[in-house]
Amino acid sequence: MTKKVRLGIIGIGTQGSMYAKFIKDGMVPNMEIAAICDIDLSRKTLVEEQYTGVPFYEDYIEMLESGKVDAIITCVPHFLHPEMGIEALKHGIHALVEKPAGVYTAQVKELNDYAATKPELTFGIMFNQRNNPLYKKLKEIMDNGEIGKVRHTSWIITTWWRPQPYYDQSEWRATWGGEGGGVLVNQAPHQLDLWQWICGVPKSVYSKVAYGFKRNIAVEDEVTAVVDYGNGATGVFVTSTHDIVGTDRFEILGDKGKIVVEDSLTATVTRLKKDETELSENMGMEDVAKLFMGQMNVEELYTTETIKFDSAWGEQHSGVLENFAANILDGTPLLAPGSDGIKGVRLANAIHLSSWTGKEVNLQELDEELYLEELNKRIREEGKFSERTSS
């Protein structure tokens, strides 16, 4: 292995081009572009002009067998991520898949199971928001128990406004057969990952989902989901693509404090001096009256910290690429192991299934066959794409 990982980029559209630029500009010092693949042959001219000397392939299997790449990244439609990840690993090539890891858990589980048979190879996922310094800090605060056990969480993330022309620009966009869903699989996978990465994986979910609510599409453009963490702790996730103003507000309430994140930029962390239950049991009514009338020195009860980081555009993505390469080169722990990708896919599947059946769905006992059956029913109704199989 050389000091630089030779990366093959599968798909040189918006995402693939962005990653290629980061590497070309030196933002990923331990990686180089070794090959580019795309089924659109018109991209070949672009590659020849912008990435002189980099071989272009139309067939990604041919690229895997070329001996020119140590690793690949999949910048292709969601349904293809598991298939290409497995093929790369079969060829002894390290795999970094784009989010989401897939569209339904059965195919992602197949990818995870195969990756587990290749422990010598690196398998990662492009969860670049895990490299956001703000969320890394919040993860640290939660893991250290600084605000205690979770009581309630909520994330309203409606900053995905998409007008109708966005959906009309291609046949596959916002379809069950081409994309596998709407806002849950296209815009919100990072939040579904971060929510669980920071707060823990819920036990069950109940949802109300609107399909084609304010856009002429078949898939979801508005979601409200309520999750149950067990022991009385709950959470709410709200997202949509029709709010032109948009809100991004993430709250975590714990036994010993609270975190409020605004616009994924600033976090206000309140740490109680004592557990809230202890305060409740030991505070007299005179103190309560002072608190309600604003006459109490709240510093006796809690401290407040504001956290904000400046992060240049591209650092989060390039950081995941660099971390992925470092794991290959010297075993640096992965920030986003590929096996974690199934958590967000499972939650998205459960939210869909809950809305389709009108029932609460247990995440650990998700009926994968029923989900695929319901997904294929919608693919058939579209009449544009082939149905999907469980393997």
C-alpha positions in Angstrom: 0.0 0.0 0.0 1.3 3.4 -0.9 1.1 6.4 1.4 -1.9 7.6 -0.6 -5.1 5.6 -1.2 -5.9 5.3 -4.9 -9.6 6.1 -5.0 -12.0 5.1 -7.8 -15.1 7.4 -8.0 -18.2 5.6 -9.3 -20.5 8.4 -10.6 -19.2 11.8 -11.5 -22.4 13.8 -11.0 -22.8 16.4 -8.3 -21.5 14.4 -5.4 -18.7 12.6 -7.3 -17.5 15.9 -8.9 -17.4 17.5 -5.4 -15.3 14.7 -3.9 -13.0 14.7 -6.9 -12.5 18.5 -6.5 -11.7 18.1 -2.8 -9.0 15.5 -3.6 -7.6 17.5 -6.6 -7.4 20.6 -4.4 -5.3 18.8 -1.8 -8.0 18.7 0.9 -7.5 15.0 1.3 -3.7 14.6 1.6 -3.7 10.8 2.0 -5.8 10.1 -1.1 -5.5 10.5 -4.9 -8.0 10.1 -7.8 -7.0 6.9 -9.5 -10.0 6.2 -11.8 -13.5 7.6 -12.5 -16.5 5.6 -13.7 -19.8 6.7 -15.2 -22.3 5.1 -17.5 -22.9 8.6 -19.1 -20.1 8.7 -21.7 -20.5 12.5 -22.1 -18.7 12.7 -18.7 -15.6 11.3 -20.3 -14.7 14.6 -21.9 -15.2 16.4 -18.6 -12.8 13.9 -16.9 -10.2 14.3 -19.6 -10.3 18.0 -19.3 -10.3 18.4 -15.6 -8.5 15.3 -14.4 -5.7 14.7 -16.9 -4.3 11.2 -17.0 -7.1 9.7 -14.8 -8.6 6.7 -16.6 -12.3 6.7 -17.3 -14.5 3.6 -17.2 -18.1 3.0 -18.3 -18.3 -0.3 -16.4 -17.5 -0.2 -12.7 -16.6 -3.9 -12.6 -13.9 -3.3 -15.2 -12.6 -0.5 -12.9 -12.6 -2.8 -9.9 -10.6 -5.4 -11.9 -8.1 -2.9 -13.4 -5.7 -3.0 -10.5 -5.6 0.8 -10.5 -7.8 1.4 -7.4 -7.4 0.5 -3.7 -10.8 1.9 -2.7 -14.1 3.2 -4.3 -16.8 5.6 -3.3 -20.4 5.1 -4.7 -22.0 8.3 -6.0 -24.9 6.6 -7.6 -28.7 6.1 -7.0 -29.5 4.8 -3.6 -30.7 1.4 -4.7 -27.2 0.6 -6.1 -25.1 1.4 -3.0 -25.3 -2.1 -1.4 -24.7 -3.9 -4.7 -21.6 -1.9 -5.6 -20.3 -2.0 -2.0 -20.5 -5.8 -2.1 -18.8 -6.1 -5.5 -15.9 -3.8 -4.4 -15.3 -6.0 -1.3 -15.5 -9.1 -3.4 -12.7 -7.7 -5.5 -10.6 -6.9 -2.4 -11.3 -3.2 -2.7 -12.1 -1.0 0.2 -15.7 0.5 0.0 -17.1 3.9 1.1 -20.8 4.1 0.3 -22.7 7.4 0.0 -25.8 7.9 2.2 -28.2 6.3 2.5 -26.6 2.9 2.7 -29.6 1.6 0.7 -33.3 1.9 0.4 -34.5 -1.0 2.5 -32.9 -3.0 5.3 -32.8 -6.4 3.6 -30.3 -5.1 1.0 -28.3 -3.1 3.5 -28.2 -6.2 5.8 -26.8 -8.2 2.9 -24.0 -5.6 2.5 -23.2 -5.5 6.2 -23.2 -9.3 6.4 -20.8 -9.6 3.5 -18.5 -6.8 4.9 -18.3 -8.7 8.2 -16.6 -11.6 6.2 -13.9 -9.1 5.0 -12.5 -7.6 8.2 -9.3 -6.9 6.5 -11.1 -4.4 4.2 -12.3 -0.9 5.2 -16.1 -0.3 4.9 -17.3 3.2 5.6 -20.3 5.4 4.9 -20.3 9.1 4.0 -22.0 10.5 7.1 -20.1 13.8 6.8 -22.2 15.5 9.5 -20.5 13.2 12.0 -17.4 15.3 11.2 -19.3 18.5 12.0 -17.4 19.8 15.1 -20.6 20.9 16.7 -22.2 17.5 16.5 -19.0 15.8 17.5 -19.0 18.0 20.6 -22.6 17.2 21.4 -21.9 13.4 21.0 -19.1 13.8 23.5 -21.4 15.7 26.0 -24.1 13.0 25.7 -21.6 10.1 26.0 -20.1 11.7 29.1 -23.5 11.9 30.7 -23.3 15.6 31.2 -27.0 16.2 30.8 -28.0 12.8 32.2 -30.3 10.2 30.6 -32.6 11.3 27.7 -36.1 12.2 28.6 -37.3 13.7 25.4 -35.8 14.8 22.0 -37.2 16.7 19.1 -35.8 17.7 15.7 -37.7 20.0 13.4 -35.7 20.1 10.1 -37.7 21.7 7.3 -34.9 23.5 5.5 -35.2 21.3 2.4 -37.5 23.5 0.4 -37.8 22.0 -3.1 -40.1 23.6 -5.8 -41.9 21.5 -8.4 -39.3 22.0 -11.2 -36.8 20.3 -8.9 -38.9 17.1 -9.0 -39.7 17.4 -12.7 -36.1 17.5 -13.9 -35.7 13.7 -14.1 -37.9 10.6 -14.3 -36.3 8.8 -11.3 -36.5 11.7 -8.9 -39.1 11.4 -6.1 -40.2 8.0 -7.2 -40.6 4.7 -5.3 -38.8 2.7 -8.0 -36.1 5.1 -8.9 -35.3 6.8 -5.6 -37.0 4.7 -3.0 -38.8 7.5 -1.2 -38.8 11.3 -0.7 -37.5 13.5 2.0 -36.5 10.6 4.3 -34.2 9.0 1.8 -33.0 12.0 -0.1 -32.7 15.1 2.2 -32.9 13.8 5.8 -30.6 10.7 6.1 -27.9 12.8 7.9 -30.4 13.9 10.6 -31.8 10.4 11.0 -28.2 9.2 11.6 -27.2 12.1 13.9 -30.4 11.8 15.9 -29.6 8.1 16.7 -25.8 8.6 16.9 -26.2 11.3 19.6 -29.4 10.2 21.4 -29.5 6.5 21.0 -31.6 4.1 18.8 -35.3 4.2 19.6 -37.3 1.0 20.3 -40.4 1.9 18.2 -41.9 4.6 16.0 -45.4 5.8 15.1 -45.8 8.2 12.2 -48.1 10.4 10.2 -46.7 10.9 6.7 -48.1 12.9 3.8 -47.3 11.6 0.3 -47.5 14.2 -2.5 -49.0 16.7 0.1 -47.9 19.9 -1.5 -45.9 18.6 -4.5 -47.0 16.5 -7.5 -45.0 13.5 -6.5 -45.7 9.9 -5.3 -43.4 9.9 -2.3 -43.4 11.7 1.0 -42.9 15.5 1.3 -44.0 15.8 4.9 -43.2 13.6 7.9 -44.1 13.7 11.6 -42.7 10.7 13.6 -42.9 9.9 17.3 -40.3 7.5 18.7 -40.2 5.6 22.0 -36.8 5.0 23.6 -38.2 3.0 26.5 -38.5 3.9 30.2 -40.9 6.7 29.3 -38.4 8.6 27.1 -39.8 9.8 23.7 -38.8 11.8 20.7 -40.3 13.7 17.7 -38.9 14.1 14.2 -40.5 16.6 11.8 -39.4 17.2 8.2 -40.8 18.5 4.9 -39.8 19.9 1.5 -42.5 22.6 1.2 -41.5 25.2 3.8 -39.7 28.0 2.0 -38.7 29.7 5.3 -37.5 26.5 7.0 -36.6 25.6 10.5 -33.6 23.6 11.9 -34.0 23.1 15.7 -32.8 20.1 17.6 -33.5 19.7 21.3 -32.4 17.1 23.8 -33.9 17.1 27.3 -32.1 15.1 29.9 -32.3 14.4 33.7 -29.5 16.8 34.4 -29.8 19.4 31.6 -30.8 20.4 28.1 -29.2 21.0 24.7 -30.8 23.3 22.1 -29.3 23.5 18.6 -30.3 26.2 16.2 -29.6 25.9 12.4 -26.9 23.2 13.0 -24.6 26.1 13.9 -25.1 27.0 17.6 -25.8 24.9 20.6 -26.9 26.1 24.0 -26.1 23.6 26.7 -27.7 23.9 30.1 -26.2 21.7 32.9 -28.2 21.4 36.2 -26.3 21.5 39.4 -28.5 18.6 40.6 -30.6 16.0 39.0 -34.0 17.6 38.1 -35.9 15.0 40.2 -33.8 16.0 43.2 -34.5 19.6 42.6 -38.2 18.8 42.3 -38.3 16.9 45.6 -36.2 19.3 47.7 -37.3 22.8 46.5 -39.7 24.6 48.8 -42.6 26.6 47.6 -40.9 29.8 48.6 -38.1 29.0 46.2 -40.5 28.0 43.5 -42.3 31.3 43.8 -39.0 33.2 43.5 -38.1 31.1 40.5 -41.4 31.8 38.7 -41.1 35.5 39.5 -37.6 35.8 38.3 -36.2 36.6 41.7 -34.0 33.5 42.1 -30.3 33.5 41.0 -30.6 30.7 38.4 -26.8 30.1 38.6 -27.6 28.3 41.8 -29.6 25.8 39.7 -27.7 25.5 36.5 -25.0 26.8 34.2 -25.4 27.7 30.5 -22.8 27.4 27.8 -23.0 28.4 24.1 -21.1 26.4 21.6 -20.3 27.5 18.1 -17.8 26.4 15.5 -16.8 27.8 12.2 -16.4 25.1 9.6 -15.3 25.8 6.1 -17.3 24.4 3.2 -16.0 20.9 2.3 -14.1 20.2 5.5 -16.8 17.8 6.7 -16.8 15.7 3.6 -13.1 15.8 3.0 -12.6 14.9 6.7 -14.6 11.7 6.2 -12.5 10.9 3.1 -9.3 11.5 5.0 -10.5 9.4 7.9 -11.5 6.6 5.6 -8.0 6.6 3.9 -6.3 6.8 7.3 -8.2 3.6 8.4 -6.9 1.9 5.4 -3.3 3.1 5.8 -2.8 2.8 9.5 -5.9 1.6 11.2 -7.2 4.9 12.5 -10.7 4.2 13.9 -13.5 5.0 11.5 -15.7 8.0 12.3 -18.5 6.5 10.2 -18.4 2.7 10.0 -20.4 1.4 7.0 -22.3 -1.0 9.3 -23.9 2.0 11.0 -25.8 2.9 7.8 -28.5 0.3 8.5 -29.8 2.3 11.5 -31.0 5.3 9.4 -32.4 3.0 6.7 -34.3 1.0 9.3 -35.8 4.1 10.9 -36.9 5.5 7.5 -38.4 2.1 6.6 -40.2 1.9 10.0 -41.6 5.5 9.5 -42.9 4.5 6.1 -44.4 1.2 7.3 -46.1 2.9 10.3 -47.8 5.4 8.0 -48.8 2.6 5.6 -50.3 0.3 8.2 -51.4 2.9 10.8 -49.6 1.0 13.5 -46.6 1.6 15.8 -43.6 -0.3 14.5 -41.0 -2.0 16.6 -37.6 -1.2 15.1 -35.9 -4.3 16.3 -38.7 -6.5 14.9 -39.2 -4.6 11.6 -41.1 -6.9 9.2 -38.7 -6.6 6.2 -40.9 -8.8 3.9 -44.0 -6.6 4.6 -42.0 -3.5 3.9 -40.6 -4.8 0.6 -44.1 -6.0 -0.3 -45.6 -2.5 0.3 -42.7 -0.8 -1.5 -43.1 -3.0 -4.5 -46.9 -2.4 -4.6 -46.1 1.3 -5.0 -43.4 0.6 -7.6 -46.0 -1.4 -9.6 -48.5 1.5 -9.4 -45.8 3.9 -10.8 -45.2 1.6 -13.7 -41.8 3.0 -14.5 -39.3 0.7 -12.7 -38.8 -3.0 -12.0 -39.8 -4.3 -8.6 -37.1 -5.0 -6.0 -36.1 -8.3 -4.4 -34.9 -9.1 -0.9 -31.4 -10.2 -2.2 
